[in-house]
């Protein structure tokens, strides 16, 4: 499967080069060699440290990462011609190497994921620091505060916070799941939690609102609050938590959307995407972006089979075509068929993570694997729904596909954690299977009495 993923990526890169210039890319052999080396290094590390891990997790992550390199290499000439921007694919390849190296190191040093449960409050402190850090730095050109700047370097702490926050939630909920599941009072057919148990959800709700207000980061706020509600439901199996979460999210989003201009502008772009082409005095106040409209034009141009890789104009979306709106490149040039294939790759990766959670017999491991899988699913849903017009776009990076070193490293660390949990669940299953076969092959000797009879 990993060999197939490498072949698809290399052939995609060659196809894009032929479409753009009529000849194979000059660095095709070097690109192919880099993919082979990365795949070999990741495969050997998995075979060495997590041999019982799910065999599909690594190929799926590698294929999505390789498609990112293909799409960014395809976009570089278009962005250079239209905006005179520097190429992004080379830097993304460097970050991919660093991300795979970080994942390998995690596989080597984290042999037992249960050790993470001891660091409940450390994970909480790190998560809070990562979530709140962008508030103390200037926002990006378009208003949201996602970046932390350290000299010439910058990174998005929210991408790493989604991993540490899942570790914290899993460690927090495991010892408290019985109290959260079995107590409460009955109101209108729902068992609502007591006030002392409602405190955690209220605190998380308040923190997500603070992120939304002070950092104007709609995507991180939705992701943070959503994954907590879903993990709470998995731990307790109570629909009342989901109802409370949806109600609180609706109240908070309505309040912030009505008062925060940046969030309000994104809601207007969602509700009236084509009004941006009206004369300025006829546009809704606060509507300044044409990205939503250009994305819909791109999807419409792609149709079912697409214009062909390298034959569209996804660069018309602007800078976002390399981040959350990179999915429009897939939709325009590979069509509905290509979009479906990419989303199925994400679905398979999430499914393998949830399968790992089901196979794991440790409560912390179950919640950890489920939380990591669902945080990936929620982020893909938030980005895809924003790009396709199902909800306001949030600016979150599409996992693995979008440009960005922080996102790439964080997502490969997420994959590495899934591999560790999957390995330990698989090792226990294999041990039980081997014991079963051993007992069948070598039955115990009958007692002397039965022998005489």
C-alpha positions, 0 to 999 in steps of 0.5 A: 500500500505504501508503494502504491501511495508513492507511485500515485504521488510521483505519477501525479507530479509528472502529470502536472508537469506535462500539463503545465509545460508540455514536458516532465518536471526537471526535478522529477527524479529528485522528487521521486527519490525523496518520496521513496526515501521518506516512505522507506524511513517511515516504513522501517520505523513502523516495522521496528517500533510498532509492528502490530499497528494498523497497516493502513494508517501510514499509507493513507497519511503518506498519500495525503501528504504526497498529494499536498506536494503535488498540488503545491508544485502545480500551484507555484508557477501560477502564483509566481506568474500572477502574484510574483510569489515565492514557491511553496513546494520546496519549503513544504517538502522540508517540513514534510521531512521534519514532520516524518522525523518527528513522528519517528522520534515519537514512535521510538521514545513513546513505547507506552501511551499510558504514560501520557495519562500521568501528565494530565495537568501538564497537558492542560497547561500546555494546551492553555498556553498554546491556545492563548499565545496568539492573543499576545501577537499581532494578527495576520493581514485579514484579522485572525490571530493564529500565529506566534512570531519568534524572530524570523520564525512563526508557527501556529500553536493551535495546530499542536494544541489540538493534539495536547488537548485530546490528551488532556480530555482523555486523561480528565474524562477517564476517572470521571466518566461514571460520575458524569454518566450516572448522575443528573436530574431529569428535565423534559426527557433529558438527564441533565448533569448536576451543576458540579459536573456541568462546570468543566463543559462551562469552562471549556465553552467559556475558553472557546469563546475567549479564543473566538473573541480575542483571537478571532479564530473561528476554526480553532474555537469550533474544533476545540469545543466540538472535540470536547463535546464528542469525547464527553459523549463517547465517555458517558454515552449521554445525549444530554451532553451533546444537546447542552453543547449544541445549545451553548455553541449556538448561543456563543456563535450568535453573540460573537457573530453579532459583535465581532466584525471579523467573524461577522464578515465571514458570515456575510461572505457565506450568506451572500458570496456573490454580493462582492461583485456589486458596486461598493455602495450596494454591498452588505457592510463588512463584506470584503472577501471574494474567496467564497465566490471564487471557490464556487466558480472553481467547483462549477468549472470542475464539474464531475471529472475536472479540467485536468491537473494543471489546466484550471485557474485555482490561483484566482482565489489568492493566498488561501488557495494554498491553505484552507482553499487548496481543496478547490484546486482538487475540485476544479482540476480533478472534479467531483470524482477527485474530491470524493477520492480525497474525502474518502482518504480522510474517511478511511484514515478516521475509520482506522483510528476509530477501529483502533479505539474499538480494539483497544481495551484500555479506557484511556487508549480508547478515548485517546484514539477516538479523540485523535480520530475525531479531531482530524474528522472535525477539522476536515469537516470544518474546512470542507464545509467552509470551502463548499459553502455549507458553513462560514469558512474559518481559515483552518488549514486542511490536514496534510494537504494545505501549506504550513509547517505547523500543520504538517508536523502536528498532523504527523504527530497525531498519526504517530500517536495513533500508530502507538495505540494501534500497535499496543492494541494489536500486540495484545490481540496477537498475544491472545490469538497465539495463546489460543492456537497454542492451547489447541495445538498442545492440550493439557494432559488428562488426569491420571484417573481419567487415563485409567478409566 
